[in-house]
Amino acid sequence: MALKQWFDKKAVHENGNGLSASLEELLNMRKYTAYMRKSVREKTFSCQSGDIKSAFKGRGIEFEEIRGYIFGDDVRDIDWRVTARKEQPYTKIYTEEKDHEIYVWIDLSSSMLFGSKKELKSVSAAKIAALLGWLALENKDRFGCVVYDGAESFWFKPQNSRAQLLAVLKKISEISESILKNPQQNEQARAKSLKLLEQNVRNKASVFMLSDFCGISEDIKKQLSVLARKSSLYLLNIYDALEENPPKSGEYMAEYDGKRLIFDSTTKEYKRNYFVYFAEKRTALKEFCQKFGCQLLEFRTDRDIIANLKLL
């Protein structure tokens, strides 16, 4: 019995409680960078895509020169036209963009404090932000971050520094725990937070916005459009399974802002309206991304991290 309790405690310790993101959890996200490297490598040589395949690649690839093939070069880079003309193998050489900057804006406001199964949306966002930070550090990119808690914004200038990344992860972990006691949601503060990001982002940087994008105003959309024109913008829509699918048939009591209501999820009309609400939100995000040339990525909180990464 004692041994079983030890293993149970160990499992909880490693996987977290799902309510807040511990610093240890965020540090452990580094182990997924190996999976991401493999994923990027597979997408980089896909015949159906261009040179920059993954949102998490971090840096672009630019053609530099053609030279004679040397043993060990990737055969997929062979230039067959030049090879046929010269009658000996030649390969294309690419260089990676240098001094690239990766920015993350992470939403830890009150709407992110929701989760019906594995973990809260805020915890999923924290883990993704940590993974992006580790990838940037490994790619020798400069990583910057804005942590928004619903009332204040915490700005970290882009650096390629392990110490700075640890400071970012520590702040995210602290806020993910503190918001459980004091959740906040202020649209003016959100607008200021995005303005802070927009003023500091360099042209051609990659910007990842981690949020559930609930109830974003037209002013917020305008700020996002400015970011999209200035950078490579990725909207990471983090949602819970219960937001996509209605609860099982029955009567439920819900409470929000001190008010309680009882609703019945049995009727067909209720289920239809439930599906429509989520579908309309998703469609609006897709249309926004198509209009302004940014990319939409979706993460469901109850899925395993690898299952989510496979969607990229």
VOPAGU-2260 file (C-alpha; in pm, 1 decimal, decimal comma):
REM VOPAGU-2260
SITE   aa  ch    i         X         Y         Z
SITE  MET   A    0       0,0       0,0       0,0
SITE  ALA   A    1     282,8     238,2      90,0
SITE  LEU   A    2     454,3     162,0    -241,8
SITE  LYS   A    3     134,7     239,8    -435,0
SITE  GLN   A    4      97,3     571,4    -253,0
SITE  TRP   A    5     458,1     659,3    -340,1
SITE  PHE   A    6     398,8     592,7    -710,7
SITE  ASP   A    7      70,3     788,7    -703,9
SITE  LYS   A    8     243,6    1088,1    -545,8
SITE  LYS   A    9     526,7    1062,8    -798,1
SITE  ALA   A   10     280,1    1065,3   -1088,1
SITE  VAL   A   11     102,8    1373,2    -954,6
SITE  HIS   A   12     437,1    1544,4    -895,0
SITE  GLU   A   13     555,0    1485,6   -1252,0
SITE  ASN   A   14     228,0    1567,0   -1427,2
SITE  GLY   A   15     125,7    1863,2   -1211,7
SITE  ASN   A   16    -210,9    1933,6   -1056,8
SITE  GLY   A   17    -362,8    2088,4   -1371,0
SITE  LEU   A   18    -455,3    2407,7   -1183,9
SITE  SER   A   19    -125,6    2592,7   -1211,0
SITE  ALA   A   20     198,5    2538,2   -1400,7
SITE  SER   A   21     488,4    2462,4   -1168,4
SITE  LEU   A   22     838,6    2575,2   -1261,2
SITE  GLU   A   23     943,1    2209,4   -1275,9
SITE  GLU   A   24     674,2    2136,5   -1536,9
SITE  LEU   A   25     790,5    2427,8   -1750,5
SITE  LEU   A   26    1154,2    2319,4   -1722,6
SITE  ASN   A   27    1054,1    1966,3   -1827,0
SITE  MET   A   28     905,6    2100,3   -2152,0
SITE  ARG   A   29    1260,6    2109,3   -2282,6
SITE  LYS   A   30    1245,6    1734,2   -2346,3
SITE  TYR   A   31     991,5    1791,8   -2626,2
SITE  THR   A   32    1235,5    1997,8   -2833,5
SITE  ALA   A   33    1381,6    1674,0   -2971,6
SITE  TYR   A   34    1037,9    1577,6   -3101,3
SITE  MET   A   35     994,6    1922,6   -3254,1
SITE  ARG   A   36    1334,0    1899,0   -3429,4
SITE  LYS   A   37    1223,7    1570,3   -3586,1
SITE  SER   A   38     887,7    1719,3   -3685,4
SITE  VAL   A   39    1053,6    2022,9   -3844,8
SITE  ARG   A   40    1300,1    1803,8   -4034,7
SITE  GLU   A   41    1017,3    1594,8   -4179,9
SITE  LYS   A   42     818,6    1902,4   -4283,7
SITE  THR   A   43    1122,3    2081,6   -4425,4
SITE  PHE   A   44    1162,0    1818,1   -4696,7
SITE  SER   A   45     793,0    1772,3   -4769,5
SITE  CYS   A   46     726,2    1804,8   -5141,7
SITE  GLN   A   47     396,6    1979,7   -5065,5
SITE  SER   A   48     541,4    2274,2   -4875,4
SITE  GLY   A   49     776,9    2567,4   -4912,7
SITE  ASP   A   50    1103,4    2635,0   -4732,1
SITE  ILE   A   51     960,6    2732,7   -4391,8
SITE  LYS   A   52     741,0    2446,1   -4282,1
SITE  SER   A   53     676,6    2467,1   -3910,8
SITE  ALA   A   54     540,3    2748,4   -3700,9
SITE  PHE   A   55     795,4    2644,6   -3440,8
SITE  LYS   A   56    1089,5    2641,5   -3678,9
SITE  GLY   A   57    1197,3    2980,7   -3554,7
SITE  ARG   A   58    1422,0    3070,2   -3847,6
SITE  GLY   A   59    1397,5    3071,9   -4223,5
SITE  ILE   A   60    1617,2    2905,6   -4484,2
SITE  GLU   A   61    1785,9    3107,9   -4759,2
SITE  PHE   A   62    1964,3    2974,1   -5066,6
SITE  GLU   A   63    2338,5    3053,0   -5060,6
SITE  GLU   A   64    2521,5    2863,7   -5338,6
SITE  ILE   A   65    2560,7    2546,3   -5543,0
SITE  ARG   A   66    2875,3    2339,7   -5496,1
SITE  GLY   A   67    2999,3    1992,0   -5573,3
SITE  TYR   A   68    2843,4    1712,1   -5371,7
SITE  ILE   A   69    3051,2    1600,3   -5072,0
SITE  PHE   A   70    3001,1    1269,3   -4897,4
SITE  GLY   A   71    2759,3    1325,8   -4610,5
SITE  ASP   A   72    2552,8    1595,7   -4783,5
SITE  ASP   A   73    2178,8    1534,2   -4784,0
SITE  VAL   A   74    2085,4    1374,8   -5116,4
SITE  ARG   A   75    1754,2    1562,6   -5107,0
SITE  ASP   A   76    1947,3    1887,4   -5166,6
SITE  ILE   A   77    2103,7    1766,3   -5492,0
SITE  ASP   A   78    2041,5    2004,7   -5782,6
SITE  TRP   A   79    1953,6    1757,2   -6058,1
SITE  ARG   A   80    1961,2    2013,6   -6339,8
SITE  VAL   A   81    2318,0    2121,0   -6266,1
SITE  THR   A   82    2413,3    1757,9   -6200,0
SITE  ALA   A   83    2284,7    1654,9   -6544,6
SITE  ARG   A   84    2463,1    1946,9   -6714,7
SITE  LYS   A   85    2798,1    1895,4   -6537,2
SITE  GLU   A   86    2768,6    1515,0   -6535,7
SITE  GLN   A   87    2865,8    1501,2   -6170,9
SITE  PRO   A   88    2657,6    1561,6   -5854,7
SITE  TYR   A   89    2605,7    1915,9   -5727,6
SITE  THR   A   90    2413,8    2017,4   -5416,3
SITE  LYS   A   91    2233,3    2330,8   -5302,5
SITE  ILE   A   92    2363,1    2498,7   -4988,0
SITE  TYR   A   93    2127,9    2688,0   -4760,0
SITE  THR   A   94    2196,9    2921,1   -4470,1
SITE  GLU   A   95    1964,3    2986,2   -4182,1
SITE  GLU   A   96    1844,8    3334,7   -4098,6
SITE  LYS   A   97    2054,7    3484,9   -3822,3
SITE  ASP   A   98    1952,4    3709,9   -3536,2
SITE  HIS   A   99    1589,6    3598,0   -3555,8
SITE  GLU   A  100    1353,6    3701,5   -3278,6
SITE  ILE   A  101    1070,9    3496,5   -3128,5
SITE  TYR   A  102     803,8    3669,2   -2920,4
SITE  VAL   A  103     534,1    3508,1   -2708,0
SITE  TRP   A  104     230,6    3689,6   -2571,3
SITE  ILE   A  105      62,4    3467,0   -2313,8
SITE  ASP   A  106    -288,5    3531,7   -2184,1
SITE  LEU   A  107    -334,6    3438,9   -1817,8
SITE  SER   A  108    -654,6    3635,7   -1762,8
SITE  SER   A  109    -965,9    3497,4   -1592,8
SITE  SER   A  110   -1115,0    3337,5   -1907,5
SITE  MET   A  111    -813,5    3105,6   -1920,9
SITE  LEU   A  112    -904,8    2961,2   -1578,4
SITE  PHE   A  113   -1125,4    2692,4   -1722,6
SITE  GLY   A  114   -1071,2    2321,2   -1770,5
SITE  SER   A  115   -1303,1    2022,8   -1750,6
SITE  LYS   A  116   -1058,4    1733,4   -1776,7
SITE  LYS   A  117    -679,0    1734,4   -1777,2
SITE  GLU   A  118    -578,9    2092,5   -1698,8
SITE  LEU   A  119    -682,5    2457,0   -1716,4
SITE  LYS   A  120    -631,6    2651,7   -2037,5
SITE  SER   A  121    -382,5    2871,2   -1851,0
SITE  VAL   A  122    -166,4    2566,7   -1774,3
SITE  SER   A  123    -166,4    2453,1   -2138,5
SITE  ALA   A  124     -68,2    2805,5   -2246,3
SITE  ALA   A  125     216,8    2811,5   -1994,4
SITE  LYS   A  126     354,7    2480,0   -2122,4
SITE  ILE   A  127     341,6    2590,9   -2486,1
SITE  ALA   A  128     516,4    2918,1   -2397,8
SITE  ALA   A  129     789,5    2719,9   -2221,2
SITE  LEU   A  130     836,3    2491,2   -2521,7
SITE  LEU   A  131     869,0    2791,5   -2753,1
SITE  GLY   A  132    1127,6    2940,5   -2520,7
SITE  TRP   A  133    1335,9    2623,1   -2513,9
SITE  LEU   A  134    1317,2    2592,8   -2893,4
SITE  ALA   A  135    1429,6    2952,7   -2937,7
SITE  LEU   A  136    1723,2    2896,8   -2701,5
SITE  GLU   A  137    1825,8    2581,2   -2884,9
SITE  ASN   A  138    1794,9    2750,1   -3226,7
SITE  LYS   A  139    2005,6    3041,2   -3098,0
SITE  ASP   A  140    1712,1    3276,4   -3159,2
SITE  ARG   A  141    1635,6    3564,2   -2926,6
SITE  PHE   A  142    1327,6    3501,4   -2713,7
SITE  GLY   A  143    1104,0    3777,9   -2581,3
SITE  CYS   A  144     780,7    3749,0   -2386,4
SITE  VAL   A  145     482,8    3945,5   -2257,2
SITE  VAL   A  146     296,2    3779,8   -1969,4
SITE  TYR   A  147     -53,5    3926,1   -1933,3
SITE  ASP   A  148    -244,3    3840,9   -1613,9
SITE  GLY   A  149    -567,8    4024,3   -1693,3
SITE  ALA   A  150    -462,3    4349,1   -1526,1
SITE  GLU   A  151     -85,7    4392,3   -1571,1
SITE  SER   A  152     174,0    4303,2   -1832,7
SITE  PHE   A  153     526,2    4180,1   -1762,7
SITE  TRP   A  154     772,9    4249,4   -2045,5
SITE  PHE   A  155    1090,8    4052,0   -2110,1
SITE  LYS   A  156    1319,2    4186,8   -2381,8
SITE  PRO   A  157    1431,7    3930,1   -2642,5
SITE  GLN   A  158    1758,1    3759,5   -2552,7
SITE  ASN   A  159    1932,6    3434,3   -2628,6
SITE  SER   A  160    2001,5    3361,8   -2265,1
SITE  ARG   A  161    1921,5    3064,9   -2047,3
SITE  ALA   A  162    1909,7    3289,3   -1740,4
SITE  GLN   A  163    1652,9    3515,6   -1906,0
SITE  LEU   A  164    1440,8    3217,0   -2015,5
SITE  LEU   A  165    1441,5    3082,8   -1659,6
SITE  ALA   A  166    1326,5    3425,4   -1536,6
SITE  VAL   A  167    1037,0    3415,8   -1788,6
SITE  LEU   A  168     933,5    3064,6   -1683,9
SITE  LYS   A  169     950,1    3157,4   -1316,1
SITE  LYS   A  170     722,2    3458,8   -1374,4
SITE  ILE   A  171     473,8    3249,7   -1575,8
SITE  SER   A  172     467,9    2987,4   -1300,5
SITE  GLU   A  173     414,9    3249,5   -1028,6
SITE  ILE   A  174     129,4    3417,9   -1214,8
SITE  SER   A  175     -40,8    3089,5   -1308,3
SITE  GLU   A  176     -66,5    3019,5    -935,3
SITE  SER   A  177    -153,9    3370,9    -815,5
SITE  ILE   A  178    -443,2    3415,6   -1062,1
SITE  LEU   A  179    -626,4    3123,9    -899,5
SITE  LYS   A  180    -686,6    3348,7    -597,9
SITE  ASN   A  181    -730,2    3676,9    -782,3
SITE  PRO   A  182    -848,2    3631,3   -1144,5
SITE  GLN   A  183    -868,6    3949,4   -1352,5
SITE  GLN   A  184   -1010,3    4052,1   -1690,1
SITE  ASN   A  185    -971,4    4408,1   -1819,8
SITE  GLU   A  186   -1005,5    4488,7   -2189,8
SITE  GLN   A  187    -820,9    4818,8   -2154,9
SITE  ALA   A  188    -532,5    4638,1   -1987,5
SITE  ARG   A  189    -534,8    4381,0   -2269,3
SITE  ALA   A  190    -518,3    4659,0   -2529,2
SITE  LYS   A  191    -222,0    4817,3   -2346,7
SITE  SER   A  192     -51,1    4479,2   -2329,8
SITE  LEU   A  193     -81,7    4426,7   -2704,9
SITE  LYS   A  194      36,0    4783,2   -2766,1
SITE  LEU   A  195     343,5    4710,8   -2555,0
SITE  LEU   A  196     417,6    4408,9   -2770,3
SITE  GLU   A  197     353,5    4591,6   -3098,0
SITE  GLN   A  198     588,9    4876,9   -3000,3
SITE  ASN   A  199     875,4    4641,0   -2923,8
SITE  VAL   A  200     843,5    4377,8   -3196,7
SITE  ARG   A  201    1091,1    4407,1   -3480,3
SITE  ASN   A  202     990,5    4361,5   -3841,6
SITE  LYS   A  203    1003,3    4001,2   -3968,3
SITE  ALA   A  204     999,6    3857,3   -3615,8
SITE  SER   A  205     780,1    3557,9   -3528,5
SITE  VAL   A  206     502,3    3634,5   -3279,4
SITE  PHE   A  207     300,3    3364,5   -3103,3
SITE  MET   A  208     -16,7    3466,4   -2920,5
SITE  LEU   A  209    -142,8    3208,2   -2669,3
SITE  SER   A  210    -504,2    3270,4   -2570,9
SITE  ASP   A  211    -860,6    3143,0   -2592,7
SITE  PHE   A  212    -953,5    3462,9   -2785,1
SITE  CYS   A  213   -1286,0    3487,3   -2602,6
SITE  GLY   A  214   -1483,3    3802,1   -2670,7
SITE  ILE   A  215   -1206,5    4000,2   -2838,4
SITE  SER   A  216   -1321,8    4349,1   -2936,4
SITE  GLU   A  217   -1279,1    4524,7   -3270,9
SITE  ASP   A  218   -1004,1    4740,2   -3118,4
SITE  ILE   A  219    -813,1    4427,2   -3020,5
SITE  LYS   A  220    -854,9    4289,9   -3373,1
SITE  LYS   A  221    -710,1    4612,6   -3513,1
SITE  GLN   A  222    -403,4    4573,7   -3293,6
SITE  LEU   A  223    -363,9    4213,7   -3403,7
SITE  SER   A  224    -384,8    4323,8   -3766,9
SITE  VAL   A  225     -99,7    4571,1   -3707,6
SITE  LEU   A  226     110,3    4290,4   -3558,3
SITE  ALA   A  227      24,3    4063,7   -3852,5
SITE  ARG   A  228     151,0    4324,1   -4101,9
SITE  LYS   A  229     468,8    4378,7   -3903,2
SITE  SER   A  230     560,9    4018,3   -3822,4
SITE  SER   A  231     486,1    3652,1   -3882,9
SITE  LEU   A  232     187,3    3616,4   -3652,5
SITE  TYR   A  233      57,5    3286,2   -3513,4
SITE  LEU   A  234    -265,4    3271,4   -3313,0
SITE  LEU   A  235    -267,7    2966,4   -3085,7
SITE  ASN   A  236    -629,4    2910,4   -2988,8
SITE  ILE   A  237    -635,7    2715,2   -2662,7
SITE  TYR   A  238    -971,6    2559,0   -2582,5
SITE  ASP   A  239   -1128,6    2297,9   -2358,0
SITE  ALA   A  240   -1323,0    1991,7   -2474,5
SITE  LEU   A  241   -1633,0    2120,7   -2294,3
SITE  GLU   A  242   -1621,4    2438,5   -2502,5
SITE  GLU   A  243   -1634,4    2237,6   -2824,1
SITE  ASN   A  244   -1890,6    1977,8   -2716,0
SITE  PRO   A  245   -2192,3    2028,6   -2487,3
SITE  PRO   A  246   -2214,2    1840,1   -2154,3
SITE  LYS   A  247   -2409,8    1517,5   -2131,5
SITE  SER   A  248   -2786,6    1551,8   -2122,3
SITE  GLY   A  249   -2915,3    1668,5   -1786,8
SITE  GLU   A  250   -2969,9    1970,2   -1562,8
SITE  TYR   A  251   -2667,3    2172,0   -1450,1
SITE  MET   A  252   -2607,7    2469,3   -1225,4
SITE  ALA   A  253   -2351,1    2730,5   -1328,4
SITE  GLU   A  254   -2220,1    3032,2   -1141,1
SITE  TYR   A  255   -2046,7    3339,3   -1281,7
SITE  ASP   A  256   -1973,9    3675,8   -1123,8
SITE  GLY   A  257   -2187,5    3589,6    -821,2
SITE  LYS   A  258   -2489,7    3488,8   -1029,4
SITE  ARG   A  259   -2627,9    3134,6   -1056,5
SITE  LEU   A  260   -2839,9    2975,8   -1323,4
SITE  ILE   A  261   -2976,6    2628,0   -1394,5
SITE  PHE   A  262   -2983,6    2502,5   -1752,9
SITE  ASP   A  263   -3099,1    2185,3   -1925,8
SITE  SER   A  264   -2865,5    2038,2   -2186,7
SITE  THR   A  265   -3117,0    1774,9   -2302,6
SITE  THR   A  266   -3297,8    1966,6   -2576,5
SITE  LYS   A  267   -3186,5    1953,1   -2939,7
SITE  GLU   A  268   -3210,4    2331,4   -2963,3
SITE  TYR   A  269   -2967,2    2374,8   -2675,0
SITE  LYS   A  270   -2713,7    2134,8   -2830,1
SITE  ARG   A  271   -2746,9    2299,5   -3171,0
SITE  ASN   A  272   -2691,4    2646,5   -3025,7
SITE  TYR   A  273   -2395,5    2516,0   -2825,1
SITE  PHE   A  274   -2222,0    2380,5   -3137,3
SITE  VAL   A  275   -2302,5    2694,1   -3335,5
SITE  TYR   A  276   -2148,8    2927,0   -3075,1
SITE  PHE   A  277   -1811,3    2749,6   -3079,6
SITE  ALA   A  278   -1817,8    2703,1   -3457,8
SITE  GLU   A  279   -1882,1    3074,1   -3512,3
SITE  LYS   A  280   -1589,5    3169,2   -3288,1
SITE  ARG   A  281   -1358,5    2931,0   -3476,0
SITE  THR   A  282   -1481,4    3057,6   -3814,6
SITE  ALA   A  283   -1425,5    3419,9   -3709,0
SITE  LEU   A  284   -1066,3    3342,0   -3611,6
SITE  LYS   A  285   -1002,1    3160,1   -3939,0
SITE  GLU   A  286   -1145,0    3446,6   -4142,5
SITE  PHE   A  287    -932,4    3696,2   -3949,9
SITE  CYS   A  288    -618,1    3492,1   -4018,8
SITE  GLN   A  289    -700,5    3458,2   -4387,4
SITE  LYS   A  290    -762,1    3833,0   -4416,7
SITE  PHE   A  291    -437,7    3941,1   -4251,1
SITE  GLY   A  292    -206,9    3656,8   -4352,5
SITE  CYS   A  293    -145,2    3503,3   -4011,7
SITE  GLN   A  294    -177,1    3139,2   -3907,3
SITE  LEU   A  295    -424,7    2976,5   -3671,3
SITE  LEU   A  296    -315,5    2679,0   -3461,3
SITE  GLU   A  297    -546,5    2500,9   -3218,2
SITE  PHE   A  298    -470,1    2319,1   -2892,7
SITE  ARG   A  299    -720,7    2125,2   -2684,1
SITE  THR   A  300    -635,4    2107,4   -2315,8
SITE  ASP   A  301    -722,3    1739,0   -2263,0
SITE  ARG   A  302    -497,5    1613,5   -2541,2
SITE  ASP   A  303    -147,7    1487,7   -2475,0
SITE  ILE   A  304     120,1    1742,8   -2566,4
SITE  ILE   A  305     250,9    1518,8   -2847,9
SITE  ALA   A  306    -101,0    1484,8   -2992,2
SITE  ASN   A  307    -127,1    1864,1   -2998,6
SITE  LEU   A  308     215,3    1906,3   -3157,3
SITE  LYS   A  309     121,6    1666,9   -3437,3
SITE  LEU   A  310    -140,2    1919,1   -3550,9
SITE  LEU   A  311     127,3    2173,7   -3639,5
